[in-house]
Amino acid sequence: MNKKEFIKKVSQLTKMTKKDVEKVWNAGLEVIKSALSKSRPEEVGFIGFGTFTVVKKKARTGRNPKTGEKIKIPAKRTPKFKPGKELKKAVAR
């Protein structure tokens, strides 16, 4: 399912216009991005669905698979999603 299909389904379920659903979707994503991109990131959790967090990955040495040459991979922060109990149950069915 892509964004367009998601918006259509939510619009049908809520009886909201597709335009309004898209505005809410985009605003929600901006709130999540903003919370995770702060210098001291906030955790964003939805009970039953899951939690978005930021993890720090250390710098490391990697290898170019094509040439075998060693390369340095810099440290970085990356988003992580941990599914909630209800979402896990729904998927397992």
PyMOL Python script that loads the backbone (N, CA, C, O; Angstrom):
from pymol import cmd

cmd.read_pdbstr("""\
ATOM      1  N   MET A   1       0.859  -1.178   0.000  1.00  0.00           N
ATOM      2  CA  MET A   1       0.000   0.000   0.000  1.00  0.00           C
ATOM      3  C   MET A   1       0.900   1.234   0.000  1.00  0.00           C
ATOM      4  O   MET A   1       1.844   1.325   0.785  1.00  0.00           O
ATOM      5  N   ASN A   2       0.601   2.170  -0.876  1.00  0.00           N
ATOM      6  CA  ASN A   2       1.369   3.411  -0.903  1.00  0.00           C
ATOM      7  C   ASN A   2       0.567   4.528  -0.222  1.00  0.00           C
ATOM      8  O   ASN A   2      -0.541   4.305   0.264  1.00  0.00           O
ATOM      9  N   LYS A   3       1.144   5.722  -0.198  1.00  0.00           N
ATOM     10  CA  LYS A   3       0.520   6.852   0.492  1.00  0.00           C
ATOM     11  C   LYS A   3      -0.866   7.169  -0.083  1.00  0.00           C
ATOM     12  O   LYS A   3      -1.812   7.422   0.663  1.00  0.00           O
ATOM     13  N   LYS A   4      -0.973   7.154  -1.404  1.00  0.00           N
ATOM     14  CA  LYS A   4      -2.241   7.486  -2.060  1.00  0.00           C
ATOM     15  C   LYS A   4      -3.343   6.497  -1.663  1.00  0.00           C
ATOM     16  O   LYS A   4      -4.467   6.896  -1.359  1.00  0.00           O
ATOM     17  N   GLU A   5      -3.006   5.209  -1.671  1.00  0.00           N
ATOM     18  CA  GLU A   5      -3.975   4.172  -1.291  1.00  0.00           C
ATOM     19  C   GLU A   5      -4.338   4.278   0.199  1.00  0.00           C
ATOM     20  O   GLU A   5      -5.494   4.086   0.577  1.00  0.00           O
ATOM     21  N   PHE A   6      -3.354   4.581   1.023  1.00  0.00           N
ATOM     22  CA  PHE A   6      -3.589   4.745   2.453  1.00  0.00           C
ATOM     23  C   PHE A   6      -4.568   5.895   2.698  1.00  0.00           C
ATOM     24  O   PHE A   6      -5.531   5.751   3.452  1.00  0.00           O
ATOM     25  N   ILE A   7      -4.313   7.025   2.059  1.00  0.00           N
ATOM     26  CA  ILE A   7      -5.179   8.198   2.222  1.00  0.00           C
ATOM     27  C   ILE A   7      -6.598   7.884   1.764  1.00  0.00           C
ATOM     28  O   ILE A   7      -7.560   8.297   2.411  1.00  0.00           O
ATOM     29  N   LYS A   8      -6.738   7.161   0.664  1.00  0.00           N
ATOM     30  CA  LYS A   8      -8.062   6.797   0.153  1.00  0.00           C
ATOM     31  C   LYS A   8      -8.814   5.940   1.175  1.00  0.00           C
ATOM     32  O   LYS A   8      -9.992   6.185   1.434  1.00  0.00           O
ATOM     33  N   LYS A   9      -8.147   4.939   1.759  1.00  0.00           N
ATOM     34  CA  LYS A   9      -8.797   4.057   2.735  1.00  0.00           C
ATOM     35  C   LYS A   9      -9.203   4.811   3.996  1.00  0.00           C
ATOM     36  O   LYS A   9     -10.304   4.623   4.513  1.00  0.00           O
ATOM     37  N   VAL A  10      -8.304   5.670   4.491  1.00  0.00           N
ATOM     38  CA  VAL A  10      -8.617   6.451   5.692  1.00  0.00           C
ATOM     39  C   VAL A  10      -9.772   7.397   5.402  1.00  0.00           C
ATOM     40  O   VAL A  10     -10.641   7.597   6.251  1.00  0.00           O
ATOM     41  N   SER A  11      -9.787   7.974   4.223  1.00  0.00           N
ATOM     42  CA  SER A  11     -10.868   8.868   3.819  1.00  0.00           C
ATOM     43  C   SER A  11     -12.212   8.134   3.822  1.00  0.00           C
ATOM     44  O   SER A  11     -13.219   8.674   4.281  1.00  0.00           O
ATOM     45  N   GLN A  12     -12.219   6.914   3.313  1.00  0.00           N
ATOM     46  CA  GLN A  12     -13.453   6.119   3.289  1.00  0.00           C
ATOM     47  C   GLN A  12     -13.909   5.765   4.707  1.00  0.00           C
ATOM     48  O   GLN A  12     -15.102   5.804   5.007  1.00  0.00           O
ATOM     49  N   LEU A  13     -12.963   5.422   5.571  1.00  0.00           N
ATOM     50  CA  LEU A  13     -13.313   5.031   6.943  1.00  0.00           C
ATOM     51  C   LEU A  13     -13.799   6.198   7.796  1.00  0.00           C
ATOM     52  O   LEU A  13     -14.688   6.035   8.632  1.00  0.00           O
ATOM     53  N   THR A  14     -13.215   7.373   7.582  1.00  0.00           N
ATOM     54  CA  THR A  14     -13.536   8.522   8.430  1.00  0.00           C
ATOM     55  C   THR A  14     -14.561   9.472   7.815  1.00  0.00           C
ATOM     56  O   THR A  14     -15.063  10.366   8.495  1.00  0.00           O
ATOM     57  N   LYS A  15     -14.869   9.286   6.555  1.00  0.00           N
ATOM     58  CA  LYS A  15     -15.770  10.183   5.813  1.00  0.00           C
ATOM     59  C   LYS A  15     -15.190  11.588   5.692  1.00  0.00           C
ATOM     60  O   LYS A  15     -15.921  12.554   5.475  1.00  0.00           O
ATOM     61  N   MET A  16     -13.851  11.695   5.838  1.00  0.00           N
ATOM     62  CA  MET A  16     -13.167  12.971   5.618  1.00  0.00           C
ATOM     63  C   MET A  16     -12.757  13.032   4.151  1.00  0.00           C
ATOM     64  O   MET A  16     -12.667  12.006   3.477  1.00  0.00           O
ATOM     65  N   THR A  17     -12.510  14.244   3.666  1.00  0.00           N
ATOM     66  CA  THR A  17     -12.049  14.363   2.284  1.00  0.00           C
ATOM     67  C   THR A  17     -10.609  13.866   2.202  1.00  0.00           C
ATOM     68  O   THR A  17      -9.871  13.879   3.188  1.00  0.00           O
ATOM     69  N   LYS A  18     -10.230  13.429   1.006  1.00  0.00           N
ATOM     70  CA  LYS A  18      -8.861  12.958   0.802  1.00  0.00           C
ATOM     71  C   LYS A  18      -7.862  14.077   1.089  1.00  0.00           C
ATOM     72  O   LYS A  18      -6.779  13.836   1.624  1.00  0.00           O
ATOM     73  N   LYS A  19      -8.237  15.292   0.728  1.00  0.00           N
ATOM     74  CA  LYS A  19      -7.368  16.447   0.942  1.00  0.00           C
ATOM     75  C   LYS A  19      -7.114  16.659   2.435  1.00  0.00           C
ATOM     76  O   LYS A  19      -5.981  16.907   2.847  1.00  0.00           O
ATOM     77  N   ASP A  20      -8.177  16.561   3.246  1.00  0.00           N
ATOM     78  CA  ASP A  20      -8.036  16.734   4.694  1.00  0.00           C
ATOM     79  C   ASP A  20      -7.220  15.603   5.314  1.00  0.00           C
ATOM     80  O   ASP A  20      -6.395  15.845   6.196  1.00  0.00           O
ATOM     81  N   VAL A  21      -7.442  14.384   4.862  1.00  0.00           N
ATOM     82  CA  VAL A  21      -6.683  13.238   5.372  1.00  0.00           C
ATOM     83  C   VAL A  21      -5.202  13.413   5.041  1.00  0.00           C
ATOM     84  O   VAL A  21      -4.340  13.126   5.872  1.00  0.00           O
ATOM     85  N   GLU A  22      -4.909  13.884   3.831  1.00  0.00           N
ATOM     86  CA  GLU A  22      -3.522  14.092   3.438  1.00  0.00           C
ATOM     87  C   GLU A  22      -2.865  15.169   4.303  1.00  0.00           C
ATOM     88  O   GLU A  22      -1.700  15.035   4.678  1.00  0.00           O
ATOM     89  N   LYS A  23      -3.603  16.235   4.620  1.00  0.00           N
ATOM     90  CA  LYS A  23      -3.066  17.290   5.491  1.00  0.00           C
ATOM     91  C   LYS A  23      -2.725  16.723   6.870  1.00  0.00           C
ATOM     92  O   LYS A  23      -1.668  17.021   7.426  1.00  0.00           O
ATOM     93  N   VAL A  24      -3.621  15.907   7.416  1.00  0.00           N
ATOM     94  CA  VAL A  24      -3.398  15.307   8.729  1.00  0.00           C
ATOM     95  C   VAL A  24      -2.202  14.355   8.666  1.00  0.00           C
ATOM     96  O   VAL A  24      -1.355  14.363   9.559  1.00  0.00           O
ATOM     97  N   TRP A  25      -2.132  13.539   7.618  1.00  0.00           N
ATOM     98  CA  TRP A  25      -1.024  12.593   7.446  1.00  0.00           C
ATOM     99  C   TRP A  25       0.314  13.339   7.394  1.00  0.00           C
ATOM    100  O   TRP A  25       1.260  12.986   8.097  1.00  0.00           O
ATOM    101  N   ASN A  26       0.376  14.375   6.550  1.00  0.00           N
ATOM    102  CA  ASN A  26       1.615  15.146   6.400  1.00  0.00           C
ATOM    103  C   ASN A  26       2.000  15.840   7.704  1.00  0.00           C
ATOM    104  O   ASN A  26       3.180  15.884   8.054  1.00  0.00           O
ATOM    105  N   ALA A  27       1.027  16.377   8.420  1.00  0.00           N
ATOM    106  CA  ALA A  27       1.301  17.041   9.693  1.00  0.00           C
ATOM    107  C   ALA A  27       1.822  16.026  10.720  1.00  0.00           C
ATOM    108  O   ALA A  27       2.754  16.313  11.471  1.00  0.00           O
ATOM    109  N   GLY A  28       1.216  14.851  10.740  1.00  0.00           N
ATOM    110  CA  GLY A  28       1.660  13.804  11.658  1.00  0.00           C
ATOM    111  C   GLY A  28       3.093  13.388  11.386  1.00  0.00           C
ATOM    112  O   GLY A  28       3.878  13.213  12.317  1.00  0.00           O
ATOM    113  N   LEU A  29       3.438  13.228  10.121  1.00  0.00           N
ATOM    114  CA  LEU A  29       4.813  12.871   9.762  1.00  0.00           C
ATOM    115  C   LEU A  29       5.788  13.968  10.158  1.00  0.00           C
ATOM    116  O   LEU A  29       6.892  13.679  10.620  1.00  0.00           O
ATOM    117  N   GLU A  30       5.394  15.216   9.982  1.00  0.00           N
ATOM    118  CA  GLU A  30       6.260  16.337  10.366  1.00  0.00           C
ATOM    119  C   GLU A  30       6.507  16.348  11.872  1.00  0.00           C
ATOM    120  O   GLU A  30       7.622  16.621  12.316  1.00  0.00           O
ATOM    121  N   VAL A  31       5.471  16.053  12.660  1.00  0.00           N
ATOM    122  CA  VAL A  31       5.623  16.007  14.115  1.00  0.00           C
ATOM    123  C   VAL A  31       6.610  14.901  14.504  1.00  0.00           C
ATOM    124  O   VAL A  31       7.473  15.111  15.356  1.00  0.00           O
ATOM    125  N   ILE A  32       6.483  13.735  13.885  1.00  0.00           N
ATOM    126  CA  ILE A  32       7.387  12.619  14.180  1.00  0.00           C
ATOM    127  C   ILE A  32       8.815  12.975  13.765  1.00  0.00           C
ATOM    128  O   ILE A  32       9.752  12.775  14.538  1.00  0.00           O
ATOM    129  N   LYS A  33       8.985  13.504  12.545  1.00  0.00           N
ATOM    130  CA  LYS A  33      10.317  13.890  12.066  1.00  0.00           C
ATOM    131  C   LYS A  33      10.954  14.925  12.986  1.00  0.00           C
ATOM    132  O   LYS A  33      12.134  14.825  13.325  1.00  0.00           O
ATOM    133  N   SER A  34      10.171  15.912  13.384  1.00  0.00           N
ATOM    134  CA  SER A  34      10.674  16.972  14.252  1.00  0.00           C
ATOM    135  C   SER A  34      11.135  16.413  15.595  1.00  0.00           C
ATOM    136  O   SER A  34      12.195  16.789  16.097  1.00  0.00           O
ATOM    137  N   ALA A  35      10.342  15.519  16.171  1.00  0.00           N
ATOM    138  CA  ALA A  35      10.687  14.936  17.474  1.00  0.00           C
ATOM    139  C   ALA A  35      11.961  14.101  17.383  1.00  0.00           C
ATOM    140  O   ALA A  35      12.779  14.123  18.302  1.00  0.00           O
ATOM    141  N   LEU A  36      12.137  13.367  16.289  1.00  0.00           N
ATOM    142  CA  LEU A  36      13.295  12.495  16.146  1.00  0.00           C
ATOM    143  C   LEU A  36      14.559  13.236  15.705  1.00  0.00           C
ATOM    144  O   LEU A  36      15.667  12.751  15.930  1.00  0.00           O
ATOM    145  N   SER A  37      14.403  14.396  15.084  1.00  0.00           N
ATOM    146  CA  SER A  37      15.568  15.098  14.544  1.00  0.00           C
ATOM    147  C   SER A  37      16.173  16.118  15.501  1.00  0.00           C
ATOM    148  O   SER A  37      17.159  16.767  15.154  1.00  0.00           O
ATOM    149  N   LYS A  38      15.612  16.277  16.691  1.00  0.00           N
ATOM    150  CA  LYS A  38      16.167  17.211  17.675  1.00  0.00           C
ATOM    151  C   LYS A  38      17.537  16.725  18.129  1.00  0.00           C
ATOM    152  O   LYS A  38      17.870  15.548  17.985  1.00  0.00           O
ATOM    153  N   SER A  39      18.332  17.649  18.682  1.00  0.00           N
ATOM    154  CA  SER A  39      19.654  17.252  19.175  1.00  0.00           C
ATOM    155  C   SER A  39      19.507  16.251  20.328  1.00  0.00           C
ATOM    156  O   SER A  39      20.365  15.387  20.508  1.00  0.00           O
ATOM    157  N   ARG A  40      18.445  16.361  21.094  1.00  0.00           N
ATOM    158  CA  ARG A  40      18.089  15.361  22.109  1.00  0.00           C
ATOM    159  C   ARG A  40      16.739  14.788  21.681  1.00  0.00           C
ATOM    160  O   ARG A  40      15.693  15.259  22.130  1.00  0.00           O
ATOM    161  N   PRO A  41      16.760  13.772  20.814  1.00  0.00           N
ATOM    162  CA  PRO A  41      15.513  13.267  20.215  1.00  0.00           C
ATOM    163  C   PRO A  41      14.506  12.751  21.243  1.00  0.00           C
ATOM    164  O   PRO A  41      14.862  12.163  22.264  1.00  0.00           O
ATOM    165  N   GLU A  42      13.248  12.996  20.932  1.00  0.00           N
ATOM    166  CA  GLU A  42      12.155  12.484  21.748  1.00  0.00           C
ATOM    167  C   GLU A  42      11.708  11.143  21.176  1.00  0.00           C
ATOM    168  O   GLU A  42      11.789  10.905  19.971  1.00  0.00           O
ATOM    169  N   GLU A  43      11.240  10.283  22.054  1.00  0.00           N
ATOM    170  CA  GLU A  43      10.656   9.015  21.630  1.00  0.00           C
ATOM    171  C   GLU A  43       9.200   9.297  21.260  1.00  0.00           C
ATOM    172  O   GLU A  43       8.518  10.043  21.962  1.00  0.00           O
ATOM    173  N   VAL A  44       8.726   8.714  20.175  1.00  0.00           N
ATOM    174  CA  VAL A  44       7.337   8.898  19.756  1.00  0.00           C
ATOM    175  C   VAL A  44       6.664   7.535  19.811  1.00  0.00           C
ATOM    176  O   VAL A  44       6.997   6.640  19.035  1.00  0.00           O
ATOM    177  N   GLY A  45       5.710   7.379  20.736  1.00  0.00           N
ATOM    178  CA  GLY A  45       5.080   6.078  20.911  1.00  0.00           C
ATOM    179  C   GLY A  45       3.572   6.126  20.775  1.00  0.00           C
ATOM    180  O   GLY A  45       2.922   7.086  21.190  1.00  0.00           O
ATOM    181  N   PHE A  46       3.034   5.085  20.192  1.00  0.00           N
ATOM    182  CA  PHE A  46       1.590   4.924  20.043  1.00  0.00           C
ATOM    183  C   PHE A  46       1.236   3.576  20.664  1.00  0.00           C
ATOM    184  O   PHE A  46       1.583   2.529  20.117  1.00  0.00           O
ATOM    185  N   ILE A  47       0.553   3.600  21.795  1.00  0.00           N
ATOM    186  CA  ILE A  47       0.236   2.371  22.521  1.00  0.00           C
ATOM    187  C   ILE A  47      -0.464   1.383  21.604  1.00  0.00           C
ATOM    188  O   ILE A  47      -1.445   1.715  20.939  1.00  0.00           O
ATOM    189  N   GLY A  48       0.057   0.166  21.580  1.00  0.00           N
ATOM    190  CA  GLY A  48      -0.511  -0.884  20.748  1.00  0.00           C
ATOM    191  C   GLY A  48       0.066  -0.932  19.343  1.00  0.00           C
ATOM    192  O   GLY A  48       0.091  -1.991  18.715  1.00  0.00           O
ATOM    193  N   PHE A  49       0.532   0.217  18.842  1.00  0.00           N
ATOM    194  CA  PHE A  49       1.080   0.258  17.489  1.00  0.00           C
ATOM    195  C   PHE A  49       2.592   0.097  17.512  1.00  0.00           C
ATOM    196  O   PHE A  49       3.131  -0.821  16.894  1.00  0.00           O
ATOM    197  N   GLY A  50       3.277   0.988  18.224  1.00  0.00           N
ATOM    198  CA  GLY A  50       4.727   0.886  18.293  1.00  0.00           C
ATOM    199  C   GLY A  50       5.381   2.190  18.683  1.00  0.00           C
ATOM    200  O   GLY A  50       4.707   3.184  18.955  1.00  0.00           O
ATOM    201  N   THR A  51       6.718   2.175  18.707  1.00  0.00           N
ATOM    202  CA  THR A  51       7.489   3.320  19.156  1.00  0.00           C
ATOM    203  C   THR A  51       8.606   3.638  18.167  1.00  0.00           C
ATOM    204  O   THR A  51       9.317   2.747  17.702  1.00  0.00           O
ATOM    205  N   PHE A  52       8.743   4.920  17.857  1.00  0.00           N
ATOM    206  CA  PHE A  52       9.831   5.418  17.027  1.00  0.00           C
ATOM    207  C   PHE A  52      10.894   6.002  17.946  1.00  0.00           C
ATOM    208  O   PHE A  52      10.582   6.804  18.826  1.00  0.00           O
ATOM    209  N   THR A  53      12.147   5.606  17.750  1.00  0.00           N
ATOM    210  CA  THR A  53      13.262   6.130  18.530  1.00  0.00           C
ATOM    211  C   THR A  53      14.427   6.416  17.594  1.00  0.00           C
ATOM    212  O   THR A  53      14.379   6.112  16.402  1.00  0.00           O
ATOM    213  N   VAL A  54      15.472   7.007  18.162  1.00  0.00           N
ATOM    214  CA  VAL A  54      16.700   7.259  17.412  1.00  0.00           C
ATOM    215  C   VAL A  54      17.811   6.465  18.083  1.00  0.00           C
ATOM    216  O   VAL A  54      17.961   6.509  19.304  1.00  0.00           O
ATOM    217  N   VAL A  55      18.586   5.743  17.291  1.00  0.00           N
ATOM    218  CA  VAL A  55      19.732   5.000  17.813  1.00  0.00           C
ATOM    219  C   VAL A  55      21.010   5.579  17.209  1.00  0.00           C
ATOM    220  O   VAL A  55      21.029   6.038  16.067  1.00  0.00           O
ATOM    221  N   LYS A  56      22.072   5.542  18.008  1.00  0.00           N
ATOM    222  CA  LYS A  56      23.369   6.023  17.534  1.00  0.00           C
ATOM    223  C   LYS A  56      24.187   4.829  17.081  1.00  0.00           C
ATOM    224  O   LYS A  56      24.329   3.845  17.806  1.00  0.00           O
ATOM    225  N   LYS A  57      24.718   4.927  15.887  1.00  0.00           N
ATOM    226  CA  LYS A  57      25.579   3.867  15.353  1.00  0.00           C
ATOM    227  C   LYS A  57      27.008   4.386  15.365  1.00  0.00           C
ATOM    228  O   LYS A  57      27.274   5.497  14.906  1.00  0.00           O
ATOM    229  N   LYS A  58      27.924   3.584  15.889  1.00  0.00           N
ATOM    230  CA  LYS A  58      29.323   3.982  15.982  1.00  0.00           C
ATOM    231  C   LYS A  58      29.993   3.948  14.613  1.00  0.00           C
ATOM    232  O   LYS A  58      29.550   3.255  13.698  1.00  0.00           O
ATOM    233  N   ALA A  59      31.074   4.719  14.501  1.00  0.00           N
ATOM    234  CA  ALA A  59      31.883   4.672  13.276  1.00  0.00           C
ATOM    235  C   ALA A  59      32.524   3.288  13.205  1.00  0.00           C
ATOM    236  O   ALA A  59      32.849   2.685  14.228  1.00  0.00           O
ATOM    237  N   ARG A  60      32.696   2.802  11.986  1.00  0.00           N
ATOM    238  CA  ARG A  60      33.277   1.475  11.835  1.00  0.00           C
ATOM    239  C   ARG A  60      33.984   1.370  10.489  1.00  0.00           C
ATOM    240  O   ARG A  60      33.868   2.242   9.627  1.00  0.00           O
ATOM    241  N   THR A  61      34.702   0.300  10.346  1.00  0.00           N
ATOM    242  CA  THR A  61      35.390   0.040   9.084  1.00  0.00           C
ATOM    243  C   THR A  61      34.582  -1.001   8.319  1.00  0.00           C
ATOM    244  O   THR A  61      34.219  -2.046   8.859  1.00  0.00           O
ATOM    245  N   GLY A  62      34.313  -0.703   7.069  1.00  0.00           N
ATOM    246  CA  GLY A  62      33.571  -1.625   6.213  1.00  0.00           C
ATOM    247  C   GLY A  62      34.447  -2.062   5.054  1.00  0.00           C
ATOM    248  O   GLY A  62      35.637  -1.751   4.997  1.00  0.00           O
ATOM    249  N   ARG A  63      33.837  -2.784   4.139  1.00  0.00           N
ATOM    250  CA  ARG A  63      34.575  -3.273   2.984  1.00  0.00           C
ATOM    251  C   ARG A  63      33.704  -3.118   1.749  1.00  0.00           C
ATOM    252  O   ARG A  63      32.533  -3.498   1.747  1.00  0.00           O
ATOM    253  N   ASN A  64      34.281  -2.564   0.713  1.00  0.00           N
ATOM    254  CA  ASN A  64      33.595  -2.439  -0.568  1.00  0.00           C
ATOM    255  C   ASN A  64      33.512  -3.841  -1.163  1.00  0.00           C
ATOM    256  O   ASN A  64      34.549  -4.433  -1.461  1.00  0.00           O
ATOM    257  N   PRO A  65      32.302  -4.396  -1.348  1.00  0.00           N
ATOM    258  CA  PRO A  65      32.184  -5.764  -1.835  1.00  0.00           C
ATOM    259  C   PRO A  65      32.716  -5.970  -3.260  1.00  0.00           C
ATOM    260  O   PRO A  65      33.106  -7.078  -3.629  1.00  0.00           O
ATOM    261  N   LYS A  66      32.727  -4.916  -4.039  1.00  0.00           N
ATOM    262  CA  LYS A  66      33.181  -5.023  -5.422  1.00  0.00           C
ATOM    263  C   LYS A  66      34.706  -5.109  -5.518  1.00  0.00           C
ATOM    264  O   LYS A  66      35.255  -5.931  -6.252  1.00  0.00           O
ATOM    265  N   THR A  67      35.381  -4.225  -4.745  1.00  0.00           N
ATOM    266  CA  THR A  67      36.838  -4.148  -4.855  1.00  0.00           C
ATOM    267  C   THR A  67      37.565  -4.776  -3.668  1.00  0.00           C
ATOM    268  O   THR A  67      38.759  -5.061  -3.752  1.00  0.00           O
ATOM    269  N   GLY A  68      36.855  -4.989  -2.572  1.00  0.00           N
ATOM    270  CA  GLY A  68      37.491  -5.537  -1.372  1.00  0.00           C
ATOM    271  C   GLY A  68      38.223  -4.475  -0.569  1.00  0.00           C
ATOM    272  O   GLY A  68      38.796  -4.772   0.479  1.00  0.00           O
ATOM    273  N   GLU A  69      38.209  -3.231  -1.057  1.00  0.00           N
ATOM    274  CA  GLU A  69      38.889  -2.124  -0.397  1.00  0.00           C
ATOM    275  C   GLU A  69      38.206  -1.777   0.929  1.00  0.00           C
ATOM    276  O   GLU A  69      36.978  -1.765   1.011  1.00  0.00           O
ATOM    277  N   LYS A  70      39.010  -1.492   1.974  1.00  0.00           N
ATOM    278  CA  LYS A  70      38.452  -1.090   3.260  1.00  0.00           C
ATOM    279  C   LYS A  70      38.011   0.362   3.177  1.00  0.00           C
ATOM    280  O   LYS A  70      38.696   1.204   2.596  1.00  0.00           O
ATOM    281  N   ILE A  71      36.848   0.643   3.771  1.00  0.00           N
ATOM    282  CA  ILE A  71      36.336   2.013   3.793  1.00  0.00           C
ATOM    283  C   ILE A  71      35.894   2.355   5.206  1.00  0.00           C
ATOM    284  O   ILE A  71      35.506   1.482   5.982  1.00  0.00           O
ATOM    285  N   LYS A  72      35.961   3.649   5.529  1.00  0.00           N
ATOM    286  CA  LYS A  72      35.507   4.106   6.844  1.00  0.00           C
ATOM    287  C   LYS A  72      34.048   4.506   6.730  1.00  0.00           C
ATOM    288  O   LYS A  72      33.668   5.274   5.846  1.00  0.00           O
ATOM    289  N   ILE A  73      33.237   3.979   7.629  1.00  0.00           N
ATOM    290  CA  ILE A  73      31.819   4.337   7.684  1.00  0.00           C
ATOM    291  C   ILE A  73      31.657   5.236   8.905  1.00  0.00           C
ATOM    292  O   ILE A  73      31.917   4.796  10.025  1.00  0.00           O
ATOM    293  N   PRO A  74      31.231   6.492   8.715  1.00  0.00           N
ATOM    294  CA  PRO A  74      31.148   7.429   9.840  1.00  0.00           C
ATOM    295  C   PRO A  74      30.010   7.081  10.814  1.00  0.00           C
ATOM    296  O   PRO A  74      29.065   6.372  10.468  1.00  0.00           O
ATOM    297  N   ALA A  75      30.136   7.600  12.031  1.00  0.00           N
ATOM    298  CA  ALA A  75      29.078   7.438  13.025  1.00  0.00           C
ATOM    299  C   ALA A  75      27.843   8.194  12.534  1.00  0.00           C
ATOM    300  O   ALA A  75      27.949   9.198  11.830  1.00  0.00           O
ATOM    301  N   LYS A  76      26.675   7.689  12.923  1.00  0.00           N
ATOM    302  CA  LYS A  76      25.447   8.381  12.513  1.00  0.00           C
ATOM    303  C   LYS A  76      24.306   8.042  13.458  1.00  0.00           C
ATOM    304  O   LYS A  76      24.377   7.090  14.234  1.00  0.00           O
ATOM    305  N   ARG A  77      23.264   8.839  13.372  1.00  0.00           N
ATOM    306  CA  ARG A  77      22.019   8.569  14.096  1.00  0.00           C
ATOM    307  C   ARG A  77      21.018   8.074  13.068  1.00  0.00           C
ATOM    308  O   ARG A  77      20.965   8.579  11.947  1.00  0.00           O
ATOM    309  N   THR A  78      20.227   7.087  13.454  1.00  0.00           N
ATOM    310  CA  THR A  78      19.254   6.533  12.518  1.00  0.00           C
ATOM    311  C   THR A  78      17.951   6.225  13.242  1.00  0.00           C
ATOM    312  O   THR A  78      17.979   5.849  14.413  1.00  0.00           O
ATOM    313  N   PRO A  79      16.805   6.377  12.572  1.00  0.00           N
ATOM    314  CA  PRO A  79      15.528   6.072  13.220  1.00  0.00           C
ATOM    315  C   PRO A  79      15.320   4.561  13.351  1.00  0.00           C
ATOM    316  O   PRO A  79      15.813   3.769  12.549  1.00  0.00           O
ATOM    317  N   LYS A  80      14.576   4.198  14.387  1.00  0.00           N
ATOM    318  CA  LYS A  80      14.268   2.791  14.635  1.00  0.00           C
ATOM    319  C   LYS A  80      12.802   2.701  15.027  1.00  0.00           C
ATOM    320  O   LYS A  80      12.283   3.580  15.715  1.00  0.00           O
ATOM    321  N   PHE A  81      12.138   1.645  14.594  1.00  0.00           N
ATOM    322  CA  PHE A  81      10.739   1.416  14.959  1.00  0.00           C
ATOM    323  C   PHE A  81      10.630   0.077  15.666  1.00  0.00           C
ATOM    324  O   PHE A  81      11.120  -0.940  15.175  1.00  0.00           O
ATOM    325  N   LYS A  82       9.983   0.088  16.827  1.00  0.00           N
ATOM    326  CA  LYS A  82       9.742  -1.151  17.566  1.00  0.00           C
ATOM    327  C   LYS A  82       8.229  -1.359  17.604  1.00  0.00           C
ATOM    328  O   LYS A  82       7.517  -0.561  18.213  1.00  0.00           O
ATOM    329  N   PRO A  83       7.727  -2.416  16.964  1.00  0.00           N
ATOM    330  CA  PRO A  83       6.281  -2.644  16.928  1.00  0.00           C
ATOM    331  C   PRO A  83       5.726  -2.961  18.310  1.00  0.00           C
ATOM    332  O   PRO A  83       6.394  -3.578  19.140  1.00  0.00           O
ATOM    333  N   GLY A  84       4.480  -2.523  18.541  1.00  0.00           N
ATOM    334  CA  GLY A  84       3.794  -2.786  19.799  1.00  0.00           C
ATOM    335  C   GLY A  84       3.154  -4.167  19.814  1.00  0.00           C
ATOM    336  O   GLY A  84       3.093  -4.855  18.795  1.00  0.00           O
ATOM    337  N   LYS A  85       2.685  -4.553  20.980  1.00  0.00           N
ATOM    338  CA  LYS A  85       2.111  -5.883  21.183  1.00  0.00           C
ATOM    339  C   LYS A  85       0.906  -6.144  20.275  1.00  0.00           C
ATOM    340  O   LYS A  85       0.805  -7.213  19.673  1.00  0.00           O
ATOM    341  N   GLU A  86      -0.003  -5.178  20.175  1.00  0.00           N
ATOM    342  CA  GLU A  86      -1.214  -5.371  19.356  1.00  0.00           C
ATOM    343  C   GLU A  86      -0.875  -5.508  17.863  1.00  0.00           C
ATOM    344  O   GLU A  86      -1.480  -6.313  17.155  1.00  0.00           O
ATOM    345  N   LEU A  87       0.092  -4.717  17.398  1.00  0.00           N
ATOM    346  CA  LEU A  87       0.504  -4.798  15.999  1.00  0.00           C
ATOM    347  C   LEU A  87       1.139  -6.151  15.720  1.00  0.00           C
ATOM    348  O   LEU A  87       0.890  -6.753  14.675  1.00  0.00           O
ATOM    349  N   LYS A  88       1.956  -6.632  16.647  1.00  0.00           N
ATOM    350  CA  LYS A  88       2.572  -7.953  16.486  1.00  0.00           C
ATOM    351  C   LYS A  88       1.502  -9.044  16.410  1.00  0.00           C
ATOM    352  O   LYS A  88       1.601  -9.953  15.586  1.00  0.00           O
ATOM    353  N   LYS A  89       0.477  -8.956  17.269  1.00  0.00           N
ATOM    354  CA  LYS A  89      -0.600  -9.936  17.275  1.00  0.00           C
ATOM    355  C   LYS A  89      -1.359  -9.928  15.940  1.00  0.00           C
ATOM    356  O   LYS A  89      -1.658 -10.978  15.371  1.00  0.00           O
ATOM    357  N   ALA A  90      -1.659  -8.720  15.461  1.00  0.00           N
ATOM    358  CA  ALA A  90      -2.419  -8.577  14.215  1.00  0.00           C
ATOM    359  C   ALA A  90      -1.654  -9.174  13.029  1.00  0.00           C
ATOM    360  O   ALA A  90      -2.253  -9.804  12.157  1.00  0.00           O
ATOM    361  N   VAL A  91      -0.364  -8.983  12.998  1.00  0.00           N
ATOM    362  CA  VAL A  91       0.463  -9.488  11.901  1.00  0.00           C
ATOM    363  C   VAL A  91       0.596 -11.007  11.985  1.00  0.00           C
ATOM    364  O   VAL A  91       0.643 -11.685  10.959  1.00  0.00           O
ATOM    365  N   ALA A  92       0.656 -11.540  13.200  1.00  0.00           N
ATOM    366  CA  ALA A  92       0.850 -12.972  13.406  1.00  0.00           C
ATOM    367  C   ALA A  92      -0.374 -13.798  13.017  1.00  0.00           C
ATOM    368  O   ALA A  92      -0.245 -14.998  12.777  1.00  0.00           O
ATOM    369  N   ARG A  93      -1.539 -13.197  12.951  1.00  0.00           N
ATOM    370  CA  ARG A  93      -2.772 -13.931  12.619  1.00  0.00           C
ATOM    371  C   ARG A  93      -2.752 -14.455  11.228  1.00  0.00           C
ATOM    372  O   ARG A  93      -3.712 -15.093  10.795  1.00  0.00           O
TER     373      ARG A  93
END
""", "prot")
cmd.dss("prot")
cmd.show_as("cartoon", "prot")
cmd.util.cbc("prot")
cmd.orient("prot")
